[in-house]
Amino acid sequence: MANGHGGRRPGSGRKRRETLEEQQTRRDLLLKVISPSKWECIVQQVVEKVEAGDIYAILPYLPYLLGSPKQEINVTGQITHVEMEHARKVLRVVGGTG
């Protein structure tokens, strides 16, 4: 970060063409094996589980259906009371004054 631009980071930037092609190949293979009617059956089973009270059955699919939730990072530099209390406890244990 000497030049102020952040530098190269793992996973940043556009995906390589080879990666995109590999993902498309996997999707195509999956769609060949599982027909639209089978997908409908799978989705119906998940819906039935949710309707029966197993609300956790749909959780793995929500990011795909709705998109991942926006993750915000607060960069104010302010330390909350809870964070400060936790830091004091850690320092007591590490320093041996607890």
Protein Blocks (a to p, Z undefined) as FASTA:
>chain_A
ZZonopaaehiajddfklmmmmmmmmmmmmmmmcfklmmmmmmmmmmmmmnopamlmmmm
mmmmnopaddddddehpacfklmmmmmmmmmmmnopZZ
